[in-house]
Protein backbone atom coordinates (compact mmCIF):
# COMPACT_ATOMS: atom_id res chain seq x y z
CA UNK A 1 0.00 0.00 0.00
CA UNK A 2 1.15 3.48 -0.78
CA UNK A 3 -0.30 6.80 0.32
CA UNK A 4 -2.12 8.58 -2.49
CA UNK A 5 0.52 11.31 -2.70
CA UNK A 6 3.16 8.66 -3.43
CA UNK A 7 0.93 6.97 -5.99
CA UNK A 8 0.46 10.40 -7.58
CA UNK A 9 4.25 10.87 -7.70
CA UNK A 10 4.80 7.44 -9.27
CA UNK A 11 2.13 8.03 -11.89
CA UNK A 12 3.67 11.42 -12.73
CA UNK A 13 7.12 9.80 -12.98
CA UNK A 14 5.62 7.33 -15.47
CA UNK A 15 4.22 10.21 -17.53
CA UNK A 16 0.61 9.70 -16.43
CA UNK A 17 -1.14 12.91 -15.42
CA UNK A 18 -3.95 12.37 -12.92
CA UNK A 19 -5.07 14.87 -10.32
CA UNK A 20 -4.85 13.97 -6.65
CA UNK A 21 -8.54 14.74 -6.29
CA UNK A 22 -9.33 12.13 -8.97
CA UNK A 23 -7.22 9.54 -7.14
CA UNK A 24 -9.04 10.39 -3.91
CA UNK A 25 -12.46 10.10 -5.57
CA UNK A 26 -11.56 6.76 -7.23
CA UNK A 27 -10.31 5.40 -3.91
CA UNK A 28 -13.49 6.46 -2.12
CA UNK A 29 -15.62 4.91 -4.88
CA UNK A 30 -13.70 1.61 -4.62
CA UNK A 31 -14.21 1.62 -0.84
CA UNK A 32 -17.94 2.24 -1.32
CA UNK A 33 -18.19 -0.63 -3.83
CA UNK A 34 -16.27 -3.06 -1.61
CA UNK A 35 -18.07 -2.17 1.64
CA UNK A 36 -21.02 -4.62 1.09
CA UNK A 37 -18.56 -7.47 0.50
CA UNK A 38 -16.61 -6.68 3.66
CA UNK A 39 -19.82 -6.41 5.69
CA UNK A 40 -21.07 -9.77 4.34
CA UNK A 41 -17.76 -11.42 5.22
CA UNK A 42 -17.90 -9.90 8.70
CA UNK A 43 -21.46 -11.15 9.28
CA UNK A 44 -20.47 -14.64 8.06
CA UNK A 45 -17.40 -14.65 10.32
CA UNK A 46 -19.44 -13.70 13.39
CA UNK A 47 -21.77 -16.67 12.76
CA UNK A 48 -18.84 -19.09 13.18
CA UNK A 49 -18.96 -21.54 16.06
CA UNK A 50 -15.32 -20.79 16.90
CA UNK A 51 -13.53 -17.47 16.45
CA UNK A 52 -9.78 -17.10 16.67
CA UNK A 53 -7.41 -14.18 16.47
CA UNK A 54 -3.70 -14.07 15.80
CA UNK A 55 -1.31 -11.32 16.83
CA UNK A 56 1.21 -10.78 14.06
CA UNK A 57 4.06 -8.31 14.65
CA UNK A 58 5.16 -6.23 11.67
CA UNK A 59 7.58 -3.37 11.08
CA UNK A 60 5.78 -0.25 9.89
CA UNK A 61 6.03 3.51 9.67
CA UNK A 62 9.03 5.46 10.79
CA UNK A 63 9.79 6.34 14.37
CA UNK A 64 13.02 8.11 13.46
CA UNK A 65 14.73 8.69 10.16
CA UNK A 66 15.61 5.26 8.76
CA UNK A 67 14.01 3.26 11.59
CA UNK A 68 10.80 1.28 11.46
CA UNK A 69 8.60 0.88 14.51
CA UNK A 70 6.86 -2.22 15.82
CA UNK A 71 3.22 -2.55 14.80
CA UNK A 72 0.70 -5.40 14.90
CA UNK A 73 -1.97 -7.02 12.74
CA UNK A 74 -4.81 -8.93 14.37
CA UNK A 75 -6.43 -11.17 11.74
CA UNK A 76 -9.68 -12.84 12.87
CA UNK A 77 -10.84 -16.14 11.46
CA UNK A 78 -13.63 -18.55 12.21
CA UNK A 79 -14.70 -22.15 11.69
DSSP file (Angstrom, degrees, kcal/mol; ACC not computed):
  #  RESIDUE AA STRUCTURE BP1 BP2  ACC     N-H-->O    O-->H-N    N-H-->O    O-->H-N    TCO  KAPPA ALPHA  PHI   PSI    X-CA   Y-CA   Z-CA
    1    1 A X              0   0    0      0, 0.0     2,-0.4     0, 0.0     0, 0.0   0.000 360.0 360.0 360.0 141.8    0.0    0.0    0.0
    2    2 A X        -     0   0    0      2,-0.0     5,-0.0     3,-0.0     0, 0.0  -0.986 360.0-106.5-130.0 141.8    1.2    3.5   -0.8
    3    3 A X    >>  -     0   0    0     -2,-0.4     4,-2.1     1,-0.1     3,-0.7  -0.299  37.9-110.9 -59.6 153.8   -0.3    6.8    0.3
    4    4 A X  H 3> S+     0   0    0      1,-0.3     4,-2.9     2,-0.2     5,-0.2   0.845 116.9  58.8 -60.0 -34.4   -2.1    8.6   -2.5
    5    5 A X  H 3> S+     0   0    0      1,-0.2     4,-1.9     2,-0.2    -1,-0.3   0.873 108.2  46.3 -64.9 -33.6    0.5   11.3   -2.7
    6    6 A X  H <> S+     0   0    0     -3,-0.7     4,-2.6     2,-0.2    -2,-0.2   0.886 111.3  50.8 -73.6 -38.2    3.2    8.7   -3.4
    7    7 A X  H  X S+     0   0    0     -4,-2.1     4,-2.6     2,-0.2    -2,-0.2   0.920 109.7  51.8 -61.2 -41.9    0.9    7.0   -6.0
    8    8 A X  H  X S+     0   0    0     -4,-2.9     4,-2.4     1,-0.2    -2,-0.2   0.915 110.0  49.0 -59.3 -44.4    0.5   10.4   -7.6
    9    9 A X  H  X S+     0   0    0     -4,-1.9     4,-2.5     2,-0.2    -2,-0.2   0.917 111.6  48.6 -61.9 -44.7    4.2   10.9   -7.7
   10   10 A X  H  X S+     0   0    0     -4,-2.6     4,-1.4     2,-0.2    -2,-0.2   0.894 111.3  49.5 -65.3 -40.3    4.8    7.4   -9.3
   11   11 A X  H  <>S+     0   0    0     -4,-2.6     5,-2.9     2,-0.2     3,-0.3   0.930 111.7  48.9 -63.3 -44.3    2.1    8.0  -11.9
   12   12 A X  H ><5S+     0   0    0     -4,-2.4     3,-1.7     1,-0.2    -2,-0.2   0.902 108.4  53.8 -61.8 -41.1    3.7   11.4  -12.7
   13   13 A X  H 3<5S+     0   0    0     -4,-2.5    -1,-0.2     1,-0.3    -2,-0.2   0.814 107.4  51.9 -62.0 -29.7    7.1    9.8  -13.0
   14   14 A X  T 3<5S-     0   0    0     -4,-1.4    -1,-0.3    -3,-0.3    -2,-0.2   0.396 124.4-105.8 -87.2   3.2    5.6    7.3  -15.5
   15   15 A X  T < 5S+     0   0    0     -3,-1.7     2,-0.6     1,-0.3    -3,-0.2   0.643  78.1 133.7  84.0  14.9    4.2   10.2  -17.5
   16   16 A X      < -     0   0    0     -5,-2.9     2,-0.8    -6,-0.2    -1,-0.3  -0.888  43.6-153.3-102.6 119.3    0.6    9.7  -16.4
   17   17 A X        +     0   0    0     -2,-0.6     2,-0.4    -3,-0.1    -9,-0.0  -0.825  29.9 150.3 -98.0 111.1   -1.1   12.9  -15.4
   18   18 A X        -     0   0    0     -2,-0.8    -6,-0.1   -10,-0.2     2,-0.1  -0.998  42.9-119.0-137.2 136.6   -4.0   12.4  -12.9
   19   19 A X     >  -     0   0    0     -2,-0.4     4,-2.0     1,-0.1     5,-0.1  -0.411  18.6-124.7 -74.4 152.6   -5.1   14.9  -10.3
   20   20 A X  H  > S+     0   0    0      1,-0.2     4,-2.6     2,-0.2     5,-0.2   0.861 112.5  58.1 -63.1 -34.8   -4.9   14.0   -6.7
   21   21 A X  H  > S+     0   0    0      1,-0.2     4,-2.5     2,-0.2    -1,-0.2   0.882 104.7  50.8 -65.3 -35.4   -8.5   14.7   -6.3
   22   22 A X  H  > S+     0   0    0      2,-0.2     4,-2.8     1,-0.2     5,-0.2   0.930 110.0  49.5 -65.1 -44.4   -9.3   12.1   -9.0
   23   23 A X  H  X S+     0   0    0     -4,-2.0     4,-2.4     1,-0.2    -2,-0.2   0.917 111.9  49.2 -59.0 -42.7   -7.2    9.5   -7.1
   24   24 A X  H  X S+     0   0    0     -4,-2.6     4,-2.4     1,-0.2    -2,-0.2   0.921 112.2  47.3 -63.2 -44.4   -9.0   10.4   -3.9
   25   25 A X  H  X S+     0   0    0     -4,-2.5     4,-2.4     2,-0.2    -2,-0.2   0.901 112.3  49.5 -64.6 -41.6  -12.5   10.1   -5.6
   26   26 A X  H  X S+     0   0    0     -4,-2.8     4,-2.4     2,-0.2    -1,-0.2   0.900 111.3  49.9 -64.3 -40.1  -11.6    6.8   -7.2
   27   27 A X  H  X S+     0   0    0     -4,-2.4     4,-2.3    -5,-0.2    -2,-0.2   0.930 111.4  47.8 -64.1 -45.2  -10.3    5.4   -3.9
   28   28 A X  H  X S+     0   0    0     -4,-2.4     4,-2.5     1,-0.2    -2,-0.2   0.900 111.5  51.0 -62.5 -40.4  -13.5    6.5   -2.1
   29   29 A X  H  X S+     0   0    0     -4,-2.4     4,-2.3     2,-0.2    -1,-0.2   0.909 109.5  50.1 -63.8 -41.9  -15.6    4.9   -4.9
   30   30 A X  H  X S+     0   0    0     -4,-2.4     4,-2.1     2,-0.2    -2,-0.2   0.910 110.7  50.0 -62.4 -42.1  -13.7    1.6   -4.6
   31   31 A X  H  X S+     0   0    0     -4,-2.3     4,-1.8     1,-0.2    -2,-0.2   0.930 110.5  50.0 -60.8 -45.4  -14.2    1.6   -0.8
   32   32 A X  H  X S+     0   0    0     -4,-2.5     4,-0.5     1,-0.2    -2,-0.2   0.886 112.2  47.6 -61.3 -39.5  -17.9    2.2   -1.3
   33   33 A X  H  < S+     0   0    0     -4,-2.3     4,-0.3     1,-0.2     3,-0.2   0.833 115.6  44.3 -71.6 -32.1  -18.2   -0.6   -3.8
   34   34 A X  H >X S+     0   0    0     -4,-2.1     4,-2.2    -5,-0.2     3,-0.7   0.689  90.8  85.8 -85.1 -19.7  -16.3   -3.1   -1.6
   35   35 A X  H 3X S+     0   0    0     -4,-1.8     4,-2.6     1,-0.2     5,-0.2   0.874  86.5  52.3 -53.2 -45.6  -18.1   -2.2    1.6
   36   36 A X  H 3X S+     0   0    0     -4,-0.5     4,-2.1    -3,-0.2    -1,-0.2   0.863 110.3  50.0 -61.8 -32.9  -21.0   -4.6    1.1
   37   37 A X  H <> S+     0   0    0     -3,-0.7     4,-2.4    -4,-0.3    -1,-0.2   0.936 111.7  47.0 -68.4 -45.8  -18.6   -7.5    0.5
   38   38 A X  H  X S+     0   0    0     -4,-2.2     4,-2.4     1,-0.2    -2,-0.2   0.909 112.7  49.8 -62.1 -42.5  -16.6   -6.7    3.7
   39   39 A X  H  X S+     0   0    0     -4,-2.6     4,-2.5    -5,-0.2    -1,-0.2   0.893 110.5  50.0 -65.3 -39.3  -19.8   -6.4    5.7
   40   40 A X  H  X S+     0   0    0     -4,-2.1     4,-2.4    -5,-0.2    -2,-0.2   0.911 111.4  48.7 -65.1 -42.0  -21.1   -9.8    4.3
   41   41 A X  H  X S+     0   0    0     -4,-2.4     4,-2.6     2,-0.2    -2,-0.2   0.908 111.3  50.4 -62.6 -41.2  -17.8  -11.4    5.2
   42   42 A X  H  X S+     0   0    0     -4,-2.4     4,-2.3     2,-0.2    -2,-0.2   0.924 110.6  48.3 -63.6 -45.4  -17.9   -9.9    8.7
   43   43 A X  H  X S+     0   0    0     -4,-2.5     4,-0.8     1,-0.2    -1,-0.2   0.925 113.1  48.6 -60.4 -44.0  -21.5  -11.2    9.3
   44   44 A X  H >< S+     0   0    0     -4,-2.4     3,-0.8     1,-0.2     4,-0.2   0.912 110.5  51.3 -62.4 -43.2  -20.5  -14.6    8.1
   45   45 A X  H >< S+     0   0    0     -4,-2.6     3,-1.8     1,-0.2    -1,-0.2   0.909 106.0  54.1 -60.7 -43.8  -17.4  -14.6   10.3
   46   46 A X  H 3< S+     0   0    0     -4,-2.3    -1,-0.2     1,-0.3    -2,-0.2   0.665 100.7  61.4 -69.1 -15.0  -19.4  -13.7   13.4
   47   47 A X  T << S+     0   0    0     -4,-0.8    -1,-0.3    -3,-0.8    -2,-0.2   0.482  80.8 116.4 -85.8  -3.5  -21.8  -16.7   12.8
   48   48 A X    <   -     0   0    0     -3,-1.8     3,-0.1    -4,-0.2    -3,-0.0  -0.291  69.0-135.2 -64.9 149.1  -18.8  -19.1   13.2
   49   49 A X  S    S+     0   0    0      1,-0.2     2,-0.4     0, 0.0    -1,-0.1   0.834  94.2  32.4 -72.0 -32.7  -19.0  -21.5   16.1
   50   50 A X        -     0   0    0      2,-0.0    29,-1.9     0, 0.0     2,-0.4  -0.993  70.0-167.0-129.1 129.8  -15.3  -20.8   16.9
   51   51 A X  E     -A   78   0A   0     -2,-0.4     2,-0.3    27,-0.2    27,-0.2  -0.920   9.1-177.2-112.4 142.3  -13.5  -17.5   16.5
   52   52 A X  E     -A   77   0A   0     25,-2.9    25,-2.6    -2,-0.4     2,-0.4  -0.966   8.9-161.6-136.7 154.3   -9.8  -17.1   16.7
   53   53 A X  E     -A   76   0A   0     -2,-0.3     2,-0.4    23,-0.2    23,-0.2  -0.992   4.3-156.4-136.8 144.1   -7.4  -14.2   16.5
   54   54 A X  E     -A   75   0A   0     21,-2.0     2,-0.7    -2,-0.4    21,-0.6  -0.965  11.7-141.5-122.1 136.9   -3.7  -14.1   15.8
   55   55 A X  E     -A   74   0A   0     -2,-0.4     2,-0.6    19,-0.2    19,-0.2  -0.873  22.9-175.0 -98.3 114.9   -1.3  -11.3   16.8
   56   56 A X  E     -A   73   0A   0     17,-2.9    17,-2.4    -2,-0.7     2,-0.2  -0.933  15.3-143.5-115.0 114.0    1.2  -10.8   14.1
   57   57 A X  E     +A   72   0A   0     -2,-0.6     2,-0.3    15,-0.2    15,-0.3  -0.536  25.4 174.1 -75.3 140.4    4.1   -8.3   14.7
   58   58 A X  E     -A   71   0A   0     13,-2.8    13,-3.1    -2,-0.2     2,-0.5  -0.953  33.5-117.1-138.4 159.0    5.2   -6.2   11.7
   59   59 A X  E     +A   70   0A   0     -2,-0.3     2,-0.3    11,-0.2    11,-0.2  -0.863  48.4 157.2 -95.2 131.4    7.6   -3.4   11.1
   60   60 A X  E     +A   69   0A   0      9,-2.7     9,-2.1    -2,-0.5     3,-0.1  -0.983  33.8   3.2-152.6 158.8    5.8   -0.2    9.9
   61   61 A X  E    S-     0   0A   0     -2,-0.3     2,-0.5     7,-0.2     8,-0.4   0.083  81.6 -79.5  59.5-172.5    6.0    3.5    9.7
   62   62 A X  E     +     0   0A   0      6,-0.2     6,-0.2     1,-0.1     3,-0.1  -0.978  32.9 179.0-132.7 121.8    9.0    5.5   10.8
   63   63 A X  E    S-     0   0A   0      4,-1.4     2,-0.3    -2,-0.5    -1,-0.1   0.906  83.2  -0.3 -80.4 -48.4    9.8    6.3   14.4
   64   64 A X  E >  S-A   67   0A   0      3,-0.5     3,-2.7     0, 0.0    -1,-0.3  -0.880 107.0 -62.5-133.1 165.9   13.0    8.1   13.5
   65   65 A X  T 3  S+     0   0    0     -2,-0.3     3,-0.1     1,-0.3    -3,-0.0  -0.286 124.9   2.8 -52.9 119.8   14.7    8.7   10.2
   66   66 A X  T 3  S+     0   0    0      1,-0.2     2,-0.4    -2,-0.1    -1,-0.3   0.398 109.5 106.7  85.5  -3.8   15.6    5.3    8.8
   67   67 A X  E <   -A   64   0A   0     -3,-2.7    -4,-1.4     0, 0.0    -3,-0.5  -0.915  55.7-149.0-115.6 136.2   14.0    3.3   11.6
   68   68 A X  E     -     0   0A   0     -2,-0.4     2,-0.3    -6,-0.2    -6,-0.2  -0.699  16.4-136.4 -94.7 152.1   10.8    1.3   11.5
   69   69 A X  E     -A   60   0A   0     -9,-2.1    -9,-2.7    -8,-0.4     2,-0.3  -0.702  25.1 -96.9-106.2 161.7    8.6    0.9   14.5
   70   70 A X  E     +A   59   0A   0     -2,-0.3     2,-0.3   -11,-0.2   -11,-0.2  -0.595  49.1 166.1 -76.6 131.2    6.9   -2.2   15.8
   71   71 A X  E     -A   58   0A   0    -13,-3.1   -13,-2.8    -2,-0.3     2,-0.3  -0.841  21.0-136.0-135.9 174.5    3.2   -2.6   14.8
   72   72 A X  E     -A   57   0A   0     -2,-0.3     2,-0.4   -15,-0.3   -15,-0.2  -0.979   6.1-155.0-138.8 148.2    0.7   -5.4   14.9
   73   73 A X  E     -A   56   0A   0    -17,-2.4   -17,-2.9    -2,-0.3     2,-0.4  -0.946   7.7-162.2-113.5 142.7   -2.0   -7.0   12.7
   74   74 A X  E     -A   55   0A   0     -2,-0.4   -19,-0.2   -19,-0.2     2,-0.1  -0.688  10.7-170.7-125.3  78.8   -4.8   -8.9   14.4
   75   75 A X  E     -A   54   0A   0    -21,-0.6   -21,-2.0    -2,-0.4     2,-0.4  -0.463   8.8-152.0 -69.2 141.3   -6.4  -11.2   11.7
   76   76 A X  E     +A   53   0A   0    -23,-0.2     2,-0.3    -2,-0.1   -23,-0.2  -0.937  18.3 173.3-114.2 135.4   -9.7  -12.8   12.9
   77   77 A X  E     -A   52   0A   0    -25,-2.6   -25,-2.9    -2,-0.4     2,-0.3  -0.973   9.8-160.6-140.6 156.7  -10.8  -16.1   11.5
   78   78 A X  E      A   51   0A   0     -2,-0.3   -27,-0.2   -27,-0.2   -32,-0.1  -0.873 360.0 360.0-135.4 166.5  -13.6  -18.5   12.2
   79   79 A X              0   0    0    -29,-1.9   -28,-0.1    -2,-0.3    -1,-0.1   0.292 360.0 360.0-132.1 360.0  -14.7  -22.2   11.7
